[in-house]
Amino acid sequence: MGRRILDLKEVRADGWFERLGDGAPRFRDLCDVLGEKVVAFAIVAGVRITAVAVERRQLDASLVTFSLGEGEEEHQMPLGELRHRLGSSLSATEIHPQTLGEAPSSEELQRFIGYRYLLLAPLFGIRLRELHLQDDGPASVLVDLGGAVDVVPLEELRDLVRERVKSESRGPRPASPPFSIDLDLVPKAALSNERREFHRTVELLSAWPGPLSILLRTREGQELSRDVKAALARALGLLGTAHAELGNGDWAEEVLRLAIQWGQEPGGEVTGDLFRRLGETQVRRGRPGPAIGLLQRALGLGASRSSVLPMLARAFAARDRHLPAALCAEEAMALGVDDDELDRIFGDATHALGGAWTKFRASVAS
């Protein structure tokens, strides 16, 4: 079986949007009014914004003047509608080349992956490292998701980026009422999750993410004690899990990534548990590739093995990685995890491995 690994250093576009704003005050002002994602989407879609009539009381009603590509004809559209149309355009599927030559040029690599995905991926913290090609299977990409590294099928990566674009194009959430941090709500939210009363958790904590995202970037937020930061991270983790259980996948990921930022200083098991929750969310959404890296990071940070290994076994099994799937399922069952799904995964994986599993167990003790 032929296998090639191509470095994407020459074609990836990490930091392209930030570089556009360096030393350009008007560009930053435009981002403050329209939102960074809207401005970035417009650039990727070839929309040149020339003026904005800001409606402070209802920002989505602000009238945006723009031209398309190199054309001089100007058009006008309310911000809300423009955001929606940009999202629809950038999340539409495209036809890409199915093969690459032995020594592809940078332009050929860009066409193969997709120009828009090379530009959009960094906007969501997805860094592309390598392109993996094989004769008898689909292309994959080695991606860095902010500390978690894994190989993801190229089409799965495109789906992930398109979903992020769709989520952003829905616009900002309604303004939250005045906010105060009441840490007494955290144990109540934990109890609600234990009782699977996830709507109650959302009611308790739904106003937290927006203000905490702002507070994180202030000196006041940075000066909070480690215990308070850990409590805030835990609260966001509970909220993210509740959203995941209720089927709000995009919100779950957004909240959990914010939780990880709050948990960086406390570190250890606190952050490990957040990576576990984010990894479980990816498994639930049918994204085993990114889930593997996140769940492995959770183990490395000290998260409970009995809580991580069952999900890790599912993720490995979904990617047909039979040996690690069998090992994770075996250890989880040895730790007392009672789950019929683990029995099935272990049986399927060892059956697929056949004699190789017998030889492995003969040389490596469980």
C-alpha positions in Angstrom: 0.0 0.0 0.0 1.4 3.4 -1.0 1.4 6.1 1.6 2.7 9.7 1.3 2.9 12.5 3.9 3.1 16.0 2.5 4.1 19.0 4.7 1.6 21.8 4.4 4.0 24.5 5.7 4.0 26.3 2.3 0.2 26.4 1.9 -1.3 26.8 5.4 -2.5 30.3 6.3 -2.1 30.5 10.0 -2.5 34.1 11.3 -3.5 35.5 7.9 -6.4 37.5 9.3 -4.5 38.9 12.3 -1.7 40.1 9.9 -4.3 42.0 7.9 -5.2 44.0 11.0 -1.6 44.9 12.0 -1.2 48.6 11.9 -4.6 49.2 10.3 -6.9 51.0 12.8 -9.8 51.3 10.3 -9.7 47.5 9.8 -9.9 47.0 13.6 -12.8 49.5 13.8 -14.6 47.5 11.1 -14.1 44.3 13.0 -15.4 45.9 16.2 -18.6 47.0 14.4 -19.3 43.9 12.2 -17.5 41.2 14.1 -14.2 39.6 13.2 -15.9 36.5 11.7 -18.1 38.6 9.4 -15.1 40.6 8.1 -13.1 37.4 7.6 -15.9 35.6 5.8 -16.4 38.6 3.5 -12.7 38.6 2.6 -12.7 34.8 1.9 -15.9 35.2 -0.2 -14.4 38.0 -2.3 -16.8 40.7 -0.8 -15.2 44.1 -0.4 -16.9 46.2 2.3 -16.7 49.9 1.5 -19.0 51.5 4.1 -21.3 50.7 7.1 -24.2 52.8 8.4 -24.3 51.6 12.0 -27.6 51.1 13.7 -26.6 51.0 17.4 -30.0 50.0 18.8 -30.2 47.0 16.4 -26.8 46.1 15.0 -28.1 43.6 12.5 -30.1 46.3 10.8 -26.8 48.3 10.1 -26.6 48.9 6.3 -23.4 47.5 4.8 -22.2 48.8 1.4 -20.0 46.4 -0.6 -18.8 45.3 -4.0 -18.1 41.8 -5.3 -14.6 40.7 -6.4 -12.9 43.3 -8.6 -16.2 44.8 -9.7 -17.0 48.5 -9.1 -20.7 48.1 -8.8 -21.8 48.6 -5.2 -24.6 46.8 -3.3 -26.2 47.3 0.0 -27.6 44.8 2.5 -28.5 44.8 6.3 -25.7 43.2 8.3 -27.9 40.3 9.5 -28.8 39.3 5.9 -25.2 39.7 4.8 -23.9 37.5 7.5 -26.5 34.8 6.6 -25.6 35.0 2.9 -21.9 34.8 3.6 -22.4 31.7 5.8 -24.5 30.0 3.1 -22.0 30.8 0.4 -19.0 29.6 2.4 -20.7 26.4 3.8 -21.8 25.3 0.3 -20.1 22.1 -0.9 -17.5 22.3 -3.7 -15.9 19.8 -6.1 -12.2 19.2 -5.4 -9.5 17.2 -7.3 -9.4 13.6 -6.2 -5.8 12.9 -7.0 -2.4 14.5 -6.6 0.8 14.1 -8.6 4.0 12.7 -7.0 5.4 16.2 -6.5 2.5 18.6 -6.3 3.0 22.3 -6.4 1.7 24.7 -3.8 -1.2 25.6 -6.1 -2.1 22.0 -6.6 -2.1 21.3 -2.9 -4.3 24.4 -2.3 -6.8 23.2 -4.9 -6.8 19.7 -3.5 -7.6 20.8 0.0 -9.7 23.8 -1.0 -8.6 27.4 -0.9 -11.5 28.4 1.4 -10.7 25.7 4.0 -7.1 26.8 4.2 -8.3 30.3 5.0 -11.3 29.4 7.2 -9.7 26.7 9.4 -7.3 29.1 11.2 -10.3 31.3 12.1 -11.5 28.5 14.3 -8.2 27.5 15.8 -7.6 24.6 13.5 -4.0 24.4 12.3 -3.2 22.2 9.3 0.1 20.4 9.5 0.4 17.5 7.1 -1.6 15.9 4.2 -1.7 12.1 4.4 -2.4 10.3 1.1 -2.8 6.5 0.6 -3.6 4.5 -2.5 -6.6 2.6 -1.1 -8.3 5.2 1.2 -9.4 8.8 1.5 -6.9 11.6 2.2 -6.4 12.8 5.7 -4.9 15.8 7.4 -2.8 16.1 10.6 -4.4 18.9 12.5 -3.6 20.8 15.7 -6.7 21.8 17.6 -5.1 23.9 20.2 -2.9 21.3 21.9 -4.7 18.2 20.7 -3.1 16.7 17.5 -4.8 14.0 15.4 -5.2 12.8 11.8 -8.7 13.7 10.5 -10.1 12.6 7.1 -10.0 15.5 4.8 -13.8 15.4 4.1 -14.5 15.3 7.9 -12.3 18.4 8.2 -14.3 20.2 5.6 -17.5 19.2 7.3 -16.2 20.6 10.6 -15.2 23.9 9.1 -18.6 24.2 7.3 -20.5 23.6 10.5 -18.4 26.3 12.3 -19.2 28.7 9.5 -23.0 27.9 9.7 -22.9 28.4 13.5 -21.2 31.8 13.2 -23.6 33.0 10.4 -26.6 32.6 12.8 -25.4 35.8 14.5 -24.8 36.8 18.1 -27.0 35.5 20.8 -29.5 37.9 22.5 -28.0 40.2 25.1 -27.9 38.7 28.6 -29.4 40.4 31.6 -27.0 42.1 34.1 -24.5 39.5 35.3 -23.0 38.6 38.6 -20.9 35.6 39.6 -22.8 33.4 42.1 -20.6 30.4 42.8 -23.4 28.9 44.9 -25.0 28.0 41.5 -22.2 25.6 40.7 -23.1 22.7 43.0 -26.8 23.2 42.0 -25.8 22.8 38.4 -23.7 19.7 39.2 -26.7 18.2 41.0 -29.0 19.0 38.0 -26.6 17.2 35.6 -26.4 14.2 37.9 -30.2 14.1 37.8 -30.1 14.6 34.0 -32.1 17.8 34.4 -30.0 19.5 31.8 -32.6 22.2 31.0 -32.2 23.2 34.7 -28.4 23.5 34.3 -28.9 25.7 31.2 -31.4 27.9 33.2 -28.9 28.4 36.0 -25.8 29.1 33.9 -26.8 30.2 30.5 -25.9 33.9 31.2 -22.3 33.0 32.2 -20.4 32.4 28.9 -20.6 35.9 27.4 -19.5 37.9 30.5 -16.9 35.3 31.4 -15.4 35.5 27.9 -15.0 39.2 28.4 -13.8 38.9 32.1 -11.1 36.4 31.0 -9.4 39.1 29.0 -9.4 41.7 31.8 -6.9 42.3 34.6 -9.6 41.6 37.1 -10.2 38.2 35.6 -6.5 37.3 35.5 -6.2 38.3 39.2 -8.9 35.9 40.4 -7.7 33.2 42.7 -6.9 29.7 41.3 -9.9 28.3 43.3 -12.3 30.8 41.7 -10.9 30.1 38.2 -11.3 26.4 38.8 -14.9 26.9 40.0 -15.7 29.0 36.9 -14.1 26.4 34.6 -16.1 23.6 36.3 -19.4 25.6 35.9 -18.7 26.1 32.2 -17.9 22.5 31.9 -21.3 21.5 33.4 -23.0 24.0 31.1 -21.2 22.6 28.0 -22.1 19.0 29.0 -25.8 20.1 29.4 -25.8 21.7 26.0 -24.3 18.5 24.5 -26.9 16.3 26.1 -29.6 18.6 24.8 -28.2 18.3 21.3 -26.8 21.8 21.1 -23.4 20.7 19.8 -22.1 24.1 18.5 -22.9 25.8 21.8 -21.4 22.9 23.8 -18.1 23.1 22.0 -18.0 26.9 22.3 -18.7 26.8 26.1 -16.2 23.9 26.7 -13.4 25.7 24.9 -14.0 28.8 27.0 -14.0 26.5 30.1 -10.6 25.1 29.1 -9.2 28.7 28.9 -10.4 29.4 32.4 -9.0 26.0 33.5 -5.4 26.6 32.2 -4.1 28.0 35.5 -5.7 25.5 37.8 -4.6 22.8 35.4 -4.4 19.1 36.3 -7.6 17.2 36.9 -9.7 20.3 36.4 -8.5 20.9 32.8 -8.3 17.1 32.2 -12.0 16.8 33.0 -12.8 19.6 30.6 -10.9 17.9 27.8 -12.8 14.8 28.6 -16.1 16.6 28.2 -15.0 18.2 25.0 -13.8 14.8 23.7 -17.2 13.2 24.6 -19.0 16.0 22.7 -16.9 15.2 19.6 -17.8 11.5 19.9 -21.5 12.3 20.2 -21.3 14.5 17.1 -19.7 11.7 15.1 -16.2 13.2 15.0 -14.0 10.4 16.4 -10.7 11.9 14.9 -10.6 15.1 16.9 -12.1 13.2 19.9 -9.1 10.9 20.2 -6.6 13.7 20.6 -8.8 15.5 23.2 -9.4 12.4 25.2 -5.8 11.4 25.2 -5.0 14.9 26.4 -7.5 14.4 29.2 -5.7 11.3 30.3 -2.4 13.0 30.3 -3.8 15.8 32.5 -5.1 13.3 35.1 -8.8 12.8 34.2 -10.4 9.7 35.6 -9.5 6.7 33.4 -12.8 5.0 34.0 -14.6 8.1 32.6 -12.3 8.6 29.6 -11.5 5.1 28.4 -15.1 4.1 27.4 -15.4 7.2 25.1 -11.8 6.7 23.8 -12.6 3.0 23.0 -15.7 4.2 21.0 -13.6 6.8 19.1 -10.8 4.3 18.2 -13.5 1.8 17.1 -15.2 4.3 14.9 -11.8 4.9 13.1 -11.1 1.1 12.8 -8.1 1.4 15.0 -8.6 -2.0 16.5 -5.7 -2.5 18.8 -6.2 0.7 20.8 -9.9 0.2 20.8 -9.5 -3.3 22.3 -7.0 -2.0 24.9 -9.2 0.9 26.0 -12.3 -1.3 26.2 -10.4 -4.0 28.1 -9.0 -1.6 30.7 -12.3 0.2 31.2 -14.0 -3.1 31.9 -11.2 -4.1 34.3 -11.8 -0.8 36.1 -15.4 -1.9 36.7 -17.1 0.1 34.0 -20.4 -1.8 33.2 -21.3 -1.1 29.6 -22.5 -3.6 27.0 -21.1 -1.4 24.3 -17.6 -2.0 25.6 -18.1 -5.8 25.3 -19.1 -5.4 21.7 -16.2 -3.1 20.9 -13.7 -5.5 22.6 -15.2 -8.5 20.7 -15.3 -6.7 17.3 -11.7 -5.4 17.7 -10.1 -8.7 18.8 -12.0 -10.5 16.1 -10.6 -8.1 13.5 -7.1 -8.5 14.9 -7.4 -12.3 14.8 -4.1 -14.0 15.5 -2.3 -10.7 16.0 -4.2 -10.1 19.2 -3.3 -13.6 20.5 0.4 -12.9 19.8 0.2 -9.4 21.3 -1.3 -10.8 24.6 1.3 -13.5 24.7 4.0 -10.9 24.8 2.3 -8.0 26.6 0.4 -8.6 29.8 -2.9 -6.9 30.3 
